[in-house]
Amino acid sequence: MLGCILAQTRLAAAVLSALPFVAAAVCPAVAQTFPSQPIRIVVGAGVSTPSDILSRVLATELTNAEKWTVIVENRPGASQVIGGTEVQKSPADGHTIFNSGLPIAAAPALQSKIPFDLLKDFQSVIQIARSYNVLVVNPSLSAQSLPELVALLKAQPDKLNYSSGGLGTPAHLVGELFKQQAGVRAAHVPYVQFPQSITDLLNGTNHYMFITTLPVMGLIGEGKLRALAVTSPQRLPALKEVPTVAEQGYAGLTVGDWSGMMVKTGTPAAIIAQLNTALNKALKQPAVTQAFARVAAEPVGGEPEVFTKVLREDVEKWGKVIATAGIKPN
């Protein structure tokens, strides 16, 4: 009887001692079987938006380089919450990826009920890009620089307005940050249809806007809009004559939009690592960098932790901006 007990004890000890080696062997096995089905990149924005374009560029590169089947699905709306919800309903196996941007960082402060906790229910994979805005005004305004626009707004409080593609968009958030830092008052005019915000800026219904460079480059060149500043740390190659906000005394307006990939929390670490490696490789390919440049985006890359830091900082930053602006969750 004693011999039987001792034998069972030795067997249990042997099993326990082997567990670390078993666990170590499982992770590579998981990675080796991934992907076992098509990968979906769920974009929280509409077709032909920068996020959509970047996702499709990367999907093509992953398909060619990794021989994976990668599909892009657009689930726009509610500051990208609709897209995030779709990913949260999917298994935590890496086959469904959430491509998000700056609006999702502002969503917790703008919406009273969100069906997930952004910082707990998602795990970062990689930041794929960053981009910056240009401050443009209708040429009917006398302002020729950022300080002159501030002076004009202070002389006419609540008389001028700025436009955006909706609540929580980068144009809206940067516009609110500008008002707070410059100590000016102006009305925000959000649009459901983004192109209409530019149309009404051109016809003088609205007076200024912080906007990504791509849609307005031609309009600036034709003199239909006047560029006063860019929100990038250095001058943009495409707008070399336009000074940065920091050059004009507003360093706090040096802010950018971003695009990043996340997966549902619980996704195996080995799969996240595999996705990160493949995407980092893709971001270095000439075809990808050239395609990003066409939509005024800079490839970023790096480890998941780098993107997590960006995400956490922006949730805090824009939450404070929204609270200071007195914008109530809806």
N, C-alpha and C positions, 0 to 999 in steps of 0.2 A: 504493500500500500504506500509506504513512504517513498519507495523508488518511483512509483507512478506519479506522486505529487511532485517530486524533484524533477522528473522528466517534463512535466507540464510547466513547471516554473521556468526551466531552461528554455523551453520552446517560446513561452511568452516573452522572455527577455530577448531572445534572438529576433522575434518579430518586431519588438519595440526598437531595438537597436538598428534594425534595417529600415525603419520608417523614413529617416532623412534621405536615404539613398533612393527609396521608392519615390518620394516627393520630388527629388531632383530629376528623376527619370521621367516623371509625368509631364513637367513643363515643356521640355523639348518635344515630347510626343504630341502634346496639344498643338504646338506651333507647326509641327510637320504635317498635321492633318488640316491645317487652315490655309486657304478657305475651302470649305466643303460644299459651298453653294455660291451663287452670285452675291457680290457685296453691293449694298445700297448706300449711296451717299445722299442723305436727306438734307436738302438746302432750305433754310428758313426764309428764303426770299424767292421772288418770281424769276421767270425765264428771262435771260439776257441781262440780268443784273450782274455786277462784278462778282458776287459770291457764286452765282450760277456758272458764269464763264470760267472762273478759276477751278471750280469743281469738275467741270467737263474736260478742261485741259488735263487735270491730274488723272481723271478716270481714263482718258485715252492713253496717257503715259503708263499707268499701272497695267492696263490691258496689254500694251505692247511689250513692256519690260518684264513684268512678272507673270504674264499669261493668265491673269485673273480676269474674271468677268465682273466689270464694275458698272453699275447703273446709277444715274443721277435722277433723283426725284425732287420736285419742287413742292414744298408745303409752306407757302408764305402766309403771313398774318400774325397779328397780336404780338408784335415785336419779337418774332421768331419763336414764340411759345408753341405755336401749332406744330412746327417742325420738331421741336424738342419733345413734345408730347408723343409724337409718332415714334421717336426713337425709344422713349421710355416704355412704350407698349411692346417693344420687340425684345427678343431674348438677348441676354448679356453674353454674346458669343463673338462679337467683333464683326458680324456680317451686316450690321446697320450702324452707320457712322453719321453723326450730326455735324454738319458744317454750319457754324454759327459766326456771328459778327458782333460788333459793338452793341446793337439794340438788345441782345439777350442779357447783357450786363446791366442794362437799365431797367429791364422788365420787372425785377422784384420790387423796385421802388414805384413803378408806374401802374402796376396791376395788383389789385387787392387779393386775388386768388390765382395761384399758379399751381398746376397739378404735379409739380416736382420742386425739389430744392436744387437749384443750379449747382451749388458748390458741394453737395453731398451725393446727388443722384447721377452725376456724370464724372467720368475720369478723362483727363486730358490725353490726347494722342500727340498733337503737334500744332504749333502756330504756323500757318502756311504763308501768310502775307500780312503786310501793313500798307496803309495808304494815308494820304493827307488831303486836307481841304484847301480850297482857295476862297478867299473872301471877294465876292464880286458885287458890284453895285450897278444900278441903272445909270447910264450916262447923264441922265437929267440931273442927278445929284451933283453938287459942286465939289464934294469930297474927292481929293486926289491921293489921299493916304489914309492909313488907319487912324492916326491921331485926328485928322480932319473930320473923319466920319464920327468919331467920338464927340468932337466939339459940336458937330451938327446935331447929333442926337441929344446932347445936353441942352442945346439951345431950343430944341423942339421936343420936349418929353411927350411920349405917347402919340406923337404925330406921324412917325414913320414905322414901318413894319418889316419883318423878315419872313421868308417862306421856307418850307421844308416839305419833305415827302411824307410827313406824318409824325405823330408823337413817338418819342424814343428813337428816332432816326439820328444819325450823326449830325445832320444839319440842324436839327432841333436842339440837341444836347450842347453842341458847340455854341450855338446862338445864345442859349441860356447862360453858359459859362462866360461868354463875352459880355453880356449885360452885367453880370455880377462883378467881373473884374474891372470893367470900365465905369461902372456906376451909372449906367444909362437905362432908360426905359423905352421899350419898343414892343409892339404887339407881334405875337407869333401867329402865323397863318399856315396851318398844316393842310396838306392835300392828300387825298386818297390816291390820286393818279399823279405820280411824280413828274411826268413831263409838263403837266399843267402848272406846276410851281415855277418852272423855268419860263413858260409862256407868259405868265402873269408878272414875272420879274422883267421880262423884255418889254411888255406893254406899259409898265409903270404902275400897275396895280400894287405891286410890292417893290420895296426899295433896295434891299440887300439880302445876301444869302451866303452861308458857308456851304460849299458844295464840292464834291469830288471833282477833280480836274477834267476827267474824260468828256462829260457832256457839254462842257463850256469852252473847251480849247478853241474851237472854230469861232465861237461867238466873241471871244476875247480878241482873237486875231482880226476879226471884221469890225471891231469897234462897237459892237452891239452891247457888250458888257465891259465894264472897267474892272480890272483886277487890282485890288489894293494890298493884299497880303496873302501869304501861304502859311499854314499851321505846322509846317515841317521844321525840323531842327536846322536844316540848311536849305538854301534856295533849290528849287526843283529844276532839273535840267531843261524841262519843257517850258519853264517860265523864268528864265534866268534874270529877267529885268524886274521881276516882282519880289520885293523884300519879304523876309520872314516876319512873323508877328514879334519875335524877340528883338529883331533889329529896330522895331518901332516902339519898343518899350513895354511889350506885353508877352513876356516869356511864359507866363502861366497859360497862355493860349496855345502853346506848343503841344498839340494833341493829335492823335491819329486814330483812324479806324483800323480794325484788324479782321482777319478771317482765320478760323481755327477749326480743327477736327477734334471731336469728343466721342466717347462711347459710353454706354450705360455702365454704371458702377457694378462691379462683379465680373466684368470681362476679365478673363485670365491675363496675368501680367505678361506671359509669353506672347500672347496675341497682340497686345498693345505694343510690345517691343518690336514685333514683326511689322506691324503697320507703320510704326515710327521710322524704322529703318528703310522701308520701301518708299515712304513719302519723302524722307530726307534725300534719298537718292534721286527721286523724281524732280525735286525742286532745283537740282543742280544741272539738269539737262537743258541745253541751249533752246530747244523748242519750247520748253516750259517757261524759261526766263523771258524769252521774247514775247510769248503770249501774255505773260503777266505785265510786261512793260506796256503793251498795247492798251491795257485798262488801268494804267498808272498805279500798278501794285508792285511792291518789292517783295520777293521771296524771303522768307525768314528761316524756318526750320528750327532744329535744335531738339532738346530733350522734352518730354512731357512736362517736367517740373517747371520749365521756363514759361510755358504757356499757362500753367496753373497760376503762377505768380501774376502774370498779366491779367488774367481773369479776375482773381481776387482783388487786385488793386483797382480795377475798373468798376467792379460792383460797388466797392466802398466809395470811390471818387464820384461816380455819377449818381449814386444814392444821395450823397451830400448836396450835389448841385440841384437835384430835383427837389429835395427837402427845402433848401434855401430859396428856391424859386416859388415855393408854395404850391407846387403841383400835387394835387391829391390823387391817390390811386383810384382807378376806376375798374 
